[in-house]
Amino acid sequence: MNAPRLGIGIIGSGRVGAVLGAALRAEGHAITGVYAVSDASRERAEELLPGAPLLDVPAIVERSEMLLLAVPDDQLVPLVAGIAATGLSPGGQLVVHTSGRYGTDVLAPLAEAGCATLAIHPAMTFTGTRTDLARLVGCPMAITSAATFLPVAAALVVELGGEVEVLAEGDRPLYHASLAHAANHLVVLVDQAREALGRIGVEDPGAYLRPLLEAALEESLRHGAKALTGPVMRGDAGTVGAHLEALDDLDATGERGVRGDTGDTYRALALAALSRAKIPEGSREQIRALLQENPPREDA
């Protein structure tokens, strides 16, 4: 027996909302309306959800059996309060948000009005294009809800092609921090490495880094800290010192006269690697001293 088809209203046609809406529409659900403010959001809605009407929030709330709230974290609380204040939300309506940070406590005003509230967060970086639809297949998705509604959340994840991970309300901030730390800070790290290689004339830094980074990522996902290699793990203080000197020189000649931050990042991450290294204590202290030295600054 097929699950009932829903009329789904999407509030927030950013990269996440438009893609999830397109995936749910492909499963037979109807898109009753889309709330999109910026030109980019409207264009995304037209591309991924052609024919879906662009409406204001009250109209979407009135005509939808399910609301998909796909807005930035800081906008979620006032949005929920605003919807609850209108008194338009009928009992039994399904409300789903896509924030990694929050569980369902943030939806309490709507739960009090009789809505079924769910939190569903795909652990994926979205581009806001059709290529994301294929990437949803097999994607882990964290769900949080009252026990009564967990089967509903799980069913939606299955329709999206994802893998269910049930999270407790109180675990959401640490969950989201771990994902943001891994994904966003990886981007920063790679960008810094690309810049450094570009400065010494490597024509395509991304292509040059690809074999090394793909191997390192695969090994770290499989084995964690056991995948660490390099001078810190060998206790090679001389090489660490040479790295710091080169990176501080790179940072001092940063673009547009702004001091770079690669040396600072190297120091912080090398200290974290040092805490995982099994090397003689003398080598450990020598490297620690190098890493804790303040980098040279340009004269004001």
Residue frames relative to the residue before (quaternion, step in Angstrom):
aa qw qx qy qz dx dy dz
M 1.0000 0.0000 0.0000 0.0000 0.00 0.00 0.00
N 0.3846 -0.7398 0.5071 0.2183 3.58 -0.77 1.04
A 0.5304 -0.6017 0.4894 0.3421 3.54 -1.19 0.65
P 0.5758 -0.6008 0.4126 0.3705 3.61 -1.06 0.63
R 0.4332 -0.6785 0.5285 0.2696 3.57 -1.09 0.73
L 0.2497 -0.7962 0.5433 0.0921 3.54 -0.98 0.89
G 0.3671 -0.6453 0.6094 0.2783 3.50 -1.33 0.40
I 0.0907 -0.8438 0.5287 -0.0164 3.56 -0.33 1.29
G 0.1625 -0.7662 0.6169 0.0768 3.53 -0.92 1.02
I 0.2099 -0.7954 0.5622 0.0848 3.56 -0.84 1.00
I 0.0877 -0.7764 0.6236 0.0243 3.55 -0.70 1.11
G 0.7574 0.2230 -0.2252 0.5709 3.52 -0.24 1.34
S 0.0022 0.8203 -0.5701 0.0454 3.57 -0.07 1.29
G 0.2030 0.7663 -0.5721 0.2103 3.53 0.74 1.12
R 0.7960 -0.2923 0.2035 0.4894 3.55 -1.23 -0.35
V 0.7063 0.4646 -0.2731 0.4591 3.58 0.95 -0.86
G 0.6963 0.5114 -0.2904 0.4114 3.58 0.70 -1.07
A 0.6835 0.4875 -0.2987 0.4539 3.57 0.85 -0.92
V 0.6664 0.5016 -0.3075 0.4580 3.59 0.96 -0.84
L 0.6749 0.4745 -0.3059 0.4752 3.60 0.87 -0.89
G 0.6175 0.5406 -0.3414 0.4581 3.55 1.05 -0.71
A 0.6529 0.5071 -0.3108 0.4690 3.58 0.97 -0.85
A 0.6507 0.5154 -0.3155 0.4599 3.59 1.00 -0.81
L 0.6812 0.4727 -0.2903 0.4777 3.60 0.96 -0.83
R 0.6084 0.5340 -0.3545 0.4680 3.57 1.07 -0.64
A 0.6379 0.5357 -0.3234 0.4489 3.59 1.02 -0.79
E 0.6665 0.4815 -0.2923 0.4884 3.57 1.25 -0.44
G 0.6745 -0.5306 0.2810 0.4294 3.57 1.27 0.20
H 0.5142 0.6223 -0.4367 0.3971 3.60 1.24 0.00
A 0.3943 -0.7051 0.5392 0.2378 3.57 -1.18 0.58
I 0.2977 -0.7177 0.5962 0.2022 3.57 -1.07 0.73
T 0.2507 -0.8221 0.4994 0.1091 3.54 -0.35 1.28
G 0.7886 -0.1758 0.1247 0.5759 3.56 1.17 -0.45
V 0.1961 -0.7617 0.6098 0.0980 3.52 -1.26 0.55
Y 0.1961 -0.7464 0.6236 0.1246 3.55 -0.98 0.90
A 0.1198 0.7838 -0.5907 0.1498 3.57 -0.52 1.25
V 0.2620 -0.8061 0.5178 0.1163 3.55 -0.70 1.11
S 0.7625 0.3841 -0.2119 0.4755 3.58 0.65 -1.11
D 0.6399 -0.5122 0.4028 0.4074 3.54 -1.28 0.36
A 0.6403 0.5340 -0.3273 0.4446 3.59 1.00 -0.84
S 0.6590 0.5059 -0.3081 0.4636 3.58 0.99 -0.82
R 0.6485 0.5125 -0.3183 0.4642 3.56 0.99 -0.79
E 0.6490 0.5052 -0.3132 0.4748 3.57 0.98 -0.83
R 0.6408 0.5214 -0.3231 0.4617 3.58 1.02 -0.80
A 0.6404 0.5191 -0.3197 0.4671 3.57 1.01 -0.81
E 0.6570 0.5065 -0.3114 0.4634 3.59 0.96 -0.83
E 0.6744 0.5012 -0.2892 0.4586 3.58 1.04 -0.78
L 0.7926 0.3361 -0.1550 0.4845 3.58 0.78 -1.05
L 0.7892 0.2157 -0.1020 0.5659 3.58 1.14 -0.59
P 0.0003 -0.8497 0.5272 0.0015 3.60 0.77 0.98
G 0.7958 0.2914 -0.2325 0.4771 3.52 -0.96 0.93
A 0.5442 0.6007 -0.4159 0.4124 3.59 1.20 -0.27
P 0.4354 -0.7223 0.4647 0.2695 3.62 -0.76 0.96
L 0.3432 -0.6998 0.5879 0.2167 3.56 -1.10 0.77
L 0.0402 0.8262 -0.5512 0.1094 3.57 -0.44 1.26
D 0.5279 -0.5825 0.4857 0.3823 3.53 -1.30 0.12
V 0.7165 -0.4811 0.2915 0.4126 3.56 -1.26 0.35
P 0.6638 0.5019 -0.3487 0.4311 3.68 0.73 -0.83
A 0.6525 0.5156 -0.3236 0.4513 3.59 0.97 -0.81
I 0.6465 0.5123 -0.3180 0.4674 3.57 1.00 -0.81
V 0.6480 0.5218 -0.3225 0.4515 3.58 0.94 -0.87
E 0.6739 0.5254 -0.2977 0.4257 3.58 0.91 -0.90
R 0.7970 0.3599 -0.1723 0.4535 3.57 0.86 -0.91
S 0.6678 0.5377 -0.2904 0.4250 3.63 1.26 -0.09
E 0.3839 -0.6955 0.5618 0.2308 3.52 -1.17 0.71
M 0.7708 0.1344 -0.0860 0.6167 3.55 1.24 -0.51
L 0.1944 -0.7558 0.6158 0.1086 3.53 -1.04 0.89
L 0.1496 -0.7577 0.6300 0.0816 3.57 -0.92 0.96
L 0.1230 -0.8074 0.5764 0.0276 3.57 -0.38 1.28
A 0.0740 0.8126 -0.5652 0.1217 3.56 -0.24 1.31
V 0.3111 0.7438 -0.5125 0.2956 3.53 0.60 1.24
P 0.6562 -0.4847 0.3720 0.4428 3.63 -1.21 0.26
D 0.6778 -0.5347 0.3225 0.3882 3.57 -1.12 0.73
D 0.7139 0.4778 -0.2753 0.4315 3.58 0.80 -0.98
Q 0.6569 0.4955 -0.3134 0.4741 3.60 1.24 -0.27
L 0.5325 0.6800 -0.3970 0.3103 3.57 1.22 -0.40
V 0.6603 0.5224 -0.3193 0.4348 3.59 0.85 -0.92
P 0.7110 0.4233 -0.2953 0.4777 3.66 0.72 -0.88
L 0.6029 0.5552 -0.3672 0.4398 3.60 1.06 -0.62
V 0.6688 0.4940 -0.2973 0.4694 3.58 0.88 -0.94
A 0.6466 0.5176 -0.3172 0.4620 3.56 0.96 -0.88
G 0.6619 0.5171 -0.3050 0.4488 3.56 0.99 -0.84
I 0.6494 0.5031 -0.3185 0.4730 3.58 0.97 -0.82
A 0.6593 0.5100 -0.3107 0.4568 3.57 0.92 -0.90
A 0.6583 0.5341 -0.3118 0.4291 3.58 1.00 -0.83
T 0.6159 0.5629 -0.3620 0.4157 3.62 1.10 -0.55
G 0.3213 -0.7618 0.4989 0.2598 3.58 1.14 -0.60
L 0.4772 0.7017 -0.4188 0.3234 3.59 1.28 0.23
S 0.6152 0.5965 -0.3505 0.3780 3.55 1.13 -0.63
P 0.2769 -0.7960 0.5130 0.1631 3.61 -0.49 1.12
G 0.5969 -0.5457 0.4391 0.3913 3.56 -1.19 0.44
G 0.7635 0.3526 -0.2716 0.4679 3.56 -1.03 0.81
Q 0.4994 0.6415 -0.4337 0.3886 3.57 1.24 -0.14
L 0.3593 -0.7204 0.5569 0.2044 3.55 -1.10 0.78
V 0.0430 -0.7915 0.6096 -0.0037 3.59 -0.84 1.03
V 0.0367 -0.8028 0.5933 -0.0460 3.54 -0.71 1.17
H 0.0639 -0.7694 0.6300 0.0837 3.58 -0.96 0.78
T 0.3988 -0.7481 0.4991 0.1792 3.55 -1.25 0.57
S 0.3926 0.7336 -0.4744 0.2875 3.61 1.21 0.28
G 0.4039 -0.6994 0.5325 0.2534 3.55 -1.02 0.78
R 0.6349 0.5802 -0.3180 0.3990 3.56 1.08 -0.74
Y 0.7925 0.3432 -0.1491 0.4816 3.56 0.87 -0.98
G 0.3293 -0.6609 0.6266 0.2492 3.48 -1.37 0.41
T 0.7485 -0.3828 0.2700 0.4694 3.58 -0.93 -0.84
D 0.4331 0.6940 -0.4781 0.3198 3.61 1.19 -0.07
V 0.6314 0.5542 -0.3305 0.4301 3.56 1.06 -0.77
L 0.6880 0.4558 -0.2689 0.4966 3.59 1.23 -0.41
A 0.2958 0.8136 -0.4670 0.1804 3.59 1.29 0.14
P 0.6394 0.5231 -0.3679 0.4268 3.68 0.85 -0.72
L 0.6824 0.4585 -0.2911 0.4892 3.59 1.06 -0.65
A 0.5934 0.5448 -0.3642 0.4673 3.59 1.11 -0.59
E 0.6434 0.5268 -0.3148 0.4575 3.56 1.03 -0.80
A 0.6618 0.4802 -0.2981 0.4924 3.58 1.22 -0.50
G 0.6515 -0.5544 0.3040 0.4193 3.58 1.28 0.12
C 0.4862 0.6681 -0.4389 0.3529 3.59 1.24 0.16
A 0.3921 -0.6460 0.5917 0.2807 3.55 -1.30 0.44
T 0.1244 -0.8430 0.5231 0.0168 3.58 -0.54 1.16
L 0.0367 -0.7984 0.5995 -0.0427 3.55 -0.97 1.00
A 0.1716 -0.7294 0.6468 0.1421 3.53 -1.28 0.51
I 0.0328 0.7898 -0.6087 0.0678 3.58 -0.73 1.11
H 0.0219 0.8180 -0.5720 0.0570 3.57 -0.58 1.14
P 0.2568 -0.7572 0.5797 0.1573 3.61 -0.57 1.12
A 0.3455 -0.7359 0.5469 0.1999 3.59 -0.88 0.97
M 0.4633 0.6602 -0.4292 0.4065 3.52 0.57 1.23
T 0.3776 -0.6690 0.5827 0.2651 3.54 -1.21 0.55
F 0.2290 -0.8027 0.5417 0.0987 3.56 -0.71 1.10
T 0.2807 -0.7429 0.5837 0.1692 3.54 -1.11 0.75
G 0.4255 -0.7117 0.4589 0.3192 3.57 1.24 -0.36
T 0.6139 0.5115 -0.3551 0.4852 3.58 1.19 0.54
R 0.7031 -0.4724 0.3272 0.4190 3.57 -1.31 0.17
T 0.5428 0.6168 -0.4126 0.3932 3.61 1.15 -0.39
D 0.5876 0.5912 -0.3685 0.4115 3.60 1.15 -0.51
L 0.5806 0.6188 -0.3844 0.3636 3.59 1.06 -0.66
A 0.6713 0.4738 -0.3005 0.4843 3.59 0.95 -0.80
R 0.6616 0.5243 -0.3079 0.4387 3.57 1.06 -0.71
L 0.5429 0.6079 -0.4037 0.4156 3.58 1.23 -0.23
V 0.5916 0.5873 -0.3660 0.4136 3.58 1.14 -0.61
G 0.8240 0.1419 -0.1516 0.5272 3.56 -0.63 1.19
C 0.4724 0.6833 -0.4403 0.3407 3.59 1.27 0.00
P 0.4276 -0.6759 0.5222 0.2960 3.65 -0.85 0.84
M 0.0426 -0.7927 0.6081 -0.0031 3.57 -0.99 0.85
A 0.2951 -0.7734 0.5418 0.1455 3.56 -0.66 1.15
I 0.0751 -0.7991 0.5961 0.0196 3.57 -0.80 1.02
T 0.0244 -0.7595 0.6501 0.0009 3.52 -1.15 0.78
S 0.2766 0.7343 -0.5891 0.1929 3.55 -0.92 0.92
A 0.6401 -0.4334 0.4260 0.4700 3.52 -1.33 -0.07
A 0.6468 -0.5538 0.3541 0.3866 3.57 -1.10 0.71
T 0.6033 0.5905 -0.3506 0.4055 3.59 1.05 -0.75
F 0.7777 0.3685 -0.1703 0.4799 3.56 1.00 -0.86
L 0.3955 0.7331 -0.4778 0.2788 3.62 1.22 0.02
P 0.6441 0.5110 -0.3536 0.4461 3.66 0.90 -0.71
V 0.6253 0.5278 -0.3420 0.4620 3.59 1.07 -0.67
A 0.6525 0.5054 -0.3086 0.4729 3.58 0.95 -0.90
A 0.6569 0.5137 -0.3087 0.4574 3.57 0.95 -0.89
A 0.6435 0.5266 -0.3241 0.4512 3.58 0.99 -0.80
L 0.6413 0.5111 -0.3228 0.4725 3.59 1.02 -0.77
V 0.6309 0.5243 -0.3328 0.4650 3.59 1.00 -0.79
V 0.6420 0.5173 -0.3207 0.4663 3.58 0.95 -0.85
E 0.6526 0.5083 -0.3190 0.4625 3.59 0.96 -0.81
L 0.6668 0.4862 -0.2952 0.4816 3.58 1.10 -0.65
G 0.5371 -0.6416 0.3926 0.3817 3.57 1.28 -0.24
G 0.5528 0.6697 -0.3589 0.3420 3.56 1.31 -0.01
E 0.4554 -0.6311 0.5540 0.2958 3.50 -1.46 -0.03
V 0.4080 -0.7567 0.4668 0.2075 3.57 -0.75 1.09
E 0.0254 0.7404 -0.6715 0.0135 3.54 -1.12 0.89
V 0.2316 -0.7885 0.5567 0.1217 3.59 -0.50 1.18
L 0.0732 -0.8030 0.5915 -0.0018 3.57 -0.81 1.07
A 0.4533 -0.6517 0.5363 0.2867 3.54 -1.14 0.70
E 0.6710 -0.5166 0.3623 0.3893 3.55 -1.19 0.61
G 0.7347 0.4603 -0.2451 0.4338 3.57 0.76 -1.03
D 0.6413 0.5370 -0.3233 0.4426 3.58 1.23 -0.30
R 0.4871 0.7109 -0.4232 0.2797 3.59 1.18 -0.30
P 0.6635 0.5038 -0.3542 0.4248 3.69 0.78 -0.77
L 0.6766 0.4706 -0.3022 0.4790 3.61 0.92 -0.84
Y 0.5894 0.5635 -0.3493 0.4615 3.56 1.08 -0.74
H 0.7186 0.4481 -0.2611 0.4633 3.56 0.75 -1.05
A 0.6166 0.5441 -0.3455 0.4521 3.59 1.04 -0.73
S 0.6506 0.5212 -0.3258 0.4461 3.58 0.96 -0.82
L 0.6693 0.4896 -0.3041 0.4688 3.59 0.96 -0.81
A 0.6652 0.4984 -0.3062 0.4640 3.57 0.92 -0.90
H 0.6350 0.5300 -0.3228 0.4601 3.57 1.00 -0.85
A 0.6970 0.4757 -0.2811 0.4570 3.59 0.85 -0.94
A 0.7672 0.4031 -0.2216 0.4470 3.59 0.66 -1.07
N 0.7448 0.4249 -0.2485 0.4505 3.58 0.66 -1.08
H 0.6917 0.4598 -0.2918 0.4743 3.57 0.94 -0.78
L 0.5507 0.5630 -0.3944 0.4734 3.57 1.23 -0.36
V 0.6315 0.5288 -0.3300 0.4611 3.58 0.99 -0.81
V 0.6414 0.5158 -0.3213 0.4683 3.59 0.96 -0.86
L 0.6578 0.5265 -0.3017 0.4461 3.56 0.90 -0.97
V 0.6808 0.4744 -0.2886 0.4776 3.57 0.86 -0.94
D 0.6323 0.5323 -0.3354 0.4521 3.60 0.97 -0.78
Q 0.6441 0.5137 -0.3211 0.4670 3.58 0.99 -0.78
A 0.6622 0.4961 -0.3077 0.4698 3.58 0.95 -0.86
R 0.6255 0.5342 -0.3312 0.4622 3.59 1.02 -0.78
E 0.6563 0.5140 -0.3137 0.4545 3.56 0.94 -0.89
A 0.6654 0.5089 -0.3122 0.4481 3.58 0.90 -0.93
L 0.6742 0.4795 -0.3028 0.4731 3.61 0.90 -0.84
G 0.6291 0.5379 -0.3341 0.4508 3.56 1.05 -0.73
R 0.6415 0.5468 -0.3196 0.4329 3.56 1.05 -0.76
I 0.7277 0.3786 -0.2504 0.5141 3.61 1.13 -0.48
G 0.6881 -0.5615 0.2565 0.3815 3.55 1.23 0.49
V 0.3998 0.6811 -0.5170 0.3301 3.62 1.18 0.26
E 0.4431 -0.7571 0.4164 0.2390 3.56 -0.54 1.21
D 0.7984 0.0822 -0.0194 0.5961 3.59 0.92 -0.89
P 0.2033 -0.8365 0.4948 0.1191 3.60 0.25 1.25
G 0.6301 0.5505 -0.3437 0.4263 3.58 1.00 -0.76
A 0.6728 0.4822 -0.2911 0.4797 3.57 0.91 -0.91
Y 0.6360 0.5365 -0.3325 0.4440 3.58 1.02 -0.77
L 0.7083 0.4678 -0.2522 0.4647 3.58 1.00 -0.87
R 0.5232 0.7090 -0.3984 0.2545 3.57 1.09 -0.72
P 0.6991 0.4580 -0.3259 0.4420 3.69 0.63 -0.91
L 0.6565 0.5160 -0.3059 0.4573 3.57 0.97 -0.86
L 0.7225 0.4520 -0.2621 0.4528 3.57 0.78 -1.01
E 0.6336 0.5217 -0.3494 0.4520 3.59 0.97 -0.70
A 0.6536 0.4981 -0.3133 0.4760 3.57 1.00 -0.79
A 0.6627 0.5097 -0.3063 0.4552 3.58 0.93 -0.91
L 0.6555 0.5084 -0.3155 0.4606 3.58 0.96 -0.86
E 0.6643 0.5073 -0.3117 0.4519 3.57 0.86 -0.93
E 0.6848 0.4811 -0.2921 0.4629 3.59 0.89 -0.89
S 0.6664 0.5007 -0.3132 0.4550 3.58 0.98 -0.79
L 0.6278 0.5232 -0.3372 0.4673 3.58 1.08 -0.66
R 0.6933 0.4657 -0.2669 0.4809 3.56 1.08 -0.70
H 0.8545 0.2027 -0.0244 0.4776 3.55 0.80 -1.05
G 0.4274 -0.7206 0.4644 0.2870 3.62 1.21 0.03
A 0.8539 -0.1285 0.0996 0.4944 3.57 -1.05 -0.82
K 0.5361 0.6243 -0.4113 0.3921 3.62 1.18 -0.33
A 0.6222 0.5508 -0.3380 0.4420 3.59 1.23 -0.35
L 0.4839 0.6832 -0.4355 0.3307 3.60 1.22 -0.21
T 0.0094 0.7516 -0.6594 0.0137 3.53 -1.13 0.85
G 0.5309 0.6781 -0.4242 0.2800 3.59 -1.22 -0.26
P 0.7710 -0.4283 0.2327 0.4098 3.54 -1.32 0.15
V 0.6238 0.5288 -0.3630 0.4466 3.62 0.97 -0.68
M 0.6928 0.4777 -0.2801 0.4620 3.57 0.89 -0.91
R 0.6760 0.4588 -0.2883 0.4993 3.59 1.23 -0.41
G 0.4404 -0.6898 0.4619 0.3419 3.57 1.24 -0.31
D 0.4033 0.7374 -0.4456 0.3081 3.57 1.23 0.50
A 0.1721 -0.8408 0.5082 0.0721 3.56 0.28 1.30
G 0.6233 0.5650 -0.3481 0.4137 3.59 0.99 -0.77
T 0.6703 0.4848 -0.2972 0.4768 3.57 0.99 -0.83
V 0.6144 0.5354 -0.3468 0.4643 3.58 1.01 -0.75
G 0.6515 0.5172 -0.3129 0.4584 3.57 0.94 -0.84
A 0.6537 0.5056 -0.3114 0.4691 3.58 0.98 -0.83
H 0.6162 0.5423 -0.3380 0.4604 3.58 1.04 -0.77
L 0.6764 0.5040 -0.2990 0.4463 3.56 0.86 -0.99
E 0.6386 0.5256 -0.3283 0.4562 3.58 0.96 -0.80
A 0.6799 0.4867 -0.2925 0.4641 3.58 0.91 -0.93
L 0.6860 0.4866 -0.2905 0.4563 3.58 0.94 -0.86
D 0.6304 0.5162 -0.3408 0.4690 3.58 1.04 -0.68
D 0.6240 0.5156 -0.3354 0.4820 3.58 1.09 -0.66
L 0.6205 0.5348 -0.3298 0.4693 3.59 1.04 -0.81
D 0.6929 0.4878 -0.2815 0.4502 3.58 0.85 -0.98
A 0.6448 0.5412 -0.3248 0.4311 3.58 1.04 -0.77
T 0.7418 0.3282 -0.1986 0.5501 3.57 1.19 -0.50
G 0.1526 0.8364 -0.5084 0.1365 3.54 1.07 0.80
E 0.6591 -0.5320 0.3665 0.3851 3.53 -1.27 0.44
R 0.8544 0.1261 -0.1263 0.4881 3.55 -1.22 0.74
G 0.6538 -0.5659 0.3079 0.3970 3.56 1.11 0.69
V 0.5600 0.5832 -0.3956 0.4356 3.59 1.26 0.18
R 0.4666 -0.6904 0.4730 0.2861 3.56 -0.77 1.03
G 0.4423 -0.7089 0.4908 0.2467 3.55 -0.95 0.92
D 0.3780 -0.7395 0.5208 0.1975 3.55 -1.32 0.19
T 0.3756 0.7591 -0.4716 0.2453 3.59 1.25 0.18
G 0.6423 0.5277 -0.3269 0.4496 3.59 0.97 -0.80
D 0.6358 0.5251 -0.3279 0.4611 3.57 1.00 -0.80
T 0.6586 0.5048 -0.3054 0.4671 3.57 0.98 -0.88
Y 0.6283 0.5360 -0.3306 0.4567 3.57 0.96 -0.87
R 0.6558 0.5186 -0.3189 0.4465 3.60 0.88 -0.94
A 0.6881 0.4923 -0.2959 0.4435 3.58 0.83 -0.99
L 0.7156 0.4413 -0.2657 0.4717 3.57 0.87 -0.91
A 0.6221 0.5266 -0.3505 0.4613 3.59 1.07 -0.61
L 0.6145 0.5251 -0.3488 0.4743 3.60 1.08 -0.63
A 0.6403 0.5050 -0.3245 0.4793 3.58 1.04 -0.75
A 0.6379 0.5051 -0.3251 0.4820 3.58 1.03 -0.76
L 0.6266 0.5537 -0.3363 0.4333 3.60 1.00 -0.82
S 0.6439 0.5274 -0.3272 0.4474 3.59 1.03 -0.74
R 0.7011 0.4327 -0.2509 0.5082 3.57 1.27 -0.38
A 0.5701 0.6294 -0.3639 0.3826 3.58 1.27 -0.19
K 0.2413 -0.7409 0.6100 0.1441 3.55 -1.08 0.79
I 0.2795 0.7489 -0.5339 0.2756 3.54 0.17 1.36
P 0.6691 -0.4900 0.3512 0.4347 3.62 -1.18 0.35
E 0.6005 -0.6133 0.3801 0.3447 3.56 -1.03 0.83
G 0.6169 0.5551 -0.3516 0.4333 3.59 1.04 -0.67
S 0.6640 0.4814 -0.2966 0.4892 3.56 0.96 -0.85
R 0.6180 0.5585 -0.3387 0.4376 3.56 1.03 -0.80
E 0.7008 0.4651 -0.2768 0.4647 3.58 0.84 -0.97
Q 0.6186 0.5442 -0.3438 0.4506 3.58 1.06 -0.69
I 0.6784 0.4684 -0.2860 0.4884 3.57 0.93 -0.89
R 0.6248 0.5421 -0.3435 0.4446 3.59 0.97 -0.82
A 0.6493 0.5227 -0.3187 0.4512 3.59 0.94 -0.88
L 0.6427 0.5162 -0.3220 0.4656 3.58 0.98 -0.81
L 0.7103 0.4806 -0.2621 0.4426 3.56 0.87 -0.97
Q 0.7083 0.4573 -0.2624 0.4695 3.56 1.10 -0.60
E 0.4564 0.6471 -0.4690 0.3910 3.58 1.26 0.06
N 0.4707 -0.6594 0.4996 0.3066 3.57 -1.03 0.74
P 0.4466 -0.6870 0.4913 0.2954 3.61 -0.86 0.87
P 0.5641 -0.6032 0.4298 0.3649 3.60 -1.08 0.61
R 0.2200 -0.7696 0.5885 0.1144 3.55 -1.07 0.76
E 0.5303 -0.6060 0.4828 0.3442 3.53 -1.20 0.57
D 0.5498 -0.5974 0.4556 0.3652 3.57 -1.09 0.59
A 0.5033 -0.6557 0.4722 0.3063 3.54 -1.01 0.82
